[in-house]
C-alpha cells in the first residue's frame, strides 16, 4: 500500500524516494543535515499502514568497541518518531521528550529496523514508543513526545542559498 500520500509526507518538499539498492522504494528526508550526515535512515509504510524504519550499519556508525554508537541509536530513534508520527503530524514538529534503554549491541553490516506505535495524538502533542531490532534481537527501546509547531518550514533550497552567501 505505501500510501504516505495521504499524510504530512505529501507536503514535504524534501522527501526523497530511493530508486536503487537495498532500500529501493523506501523514503527519507534530505533537509536534515544531521540525519543526512549520520544516516542514511529510511522509512516506509506497510500494507496495514504501519511505518517501518531501517538503516544498514556502516563503519561511521560505530564506537571505539566497534559496536553501534549509542548516539547513533538515539538519532535514528528520533528520526523514527517523526516517520511514525507523519501520518498524523500534518506539518512541522519538535521533540520535547525522549527516553530510551540500551538492550544489546549491533555491529557493522547488520540491518537495524524499527517498529513502533502512536500511543496518543492530541491537538498539540503526539506520544509514541518503539523498538529497534536486528533480526529478532531487540537492541534498544524508546519513547518520545513530539509537539506540533505552527511556524512554517523554510523552503527546501533555503539552506543551500544560505551556504552559498
Buried (B, 14 or more C-beta within 10 A) or exposed (E): EEEBEEBBBEEBEBBBBBEEEEBEEBBBBBBBEEBBEBBBBBBBBEEEEEBBBBBBBEEEBBEEEEBBBEEBBBBBBBBBBBBBBBBBBEEBBEEEEBEBEBBEBBEBEBEBBBBBEBEEBEEEBBBBBBBBBBEEEEBBBBBBBBEBEEEEBEEBEEBEEEEEE
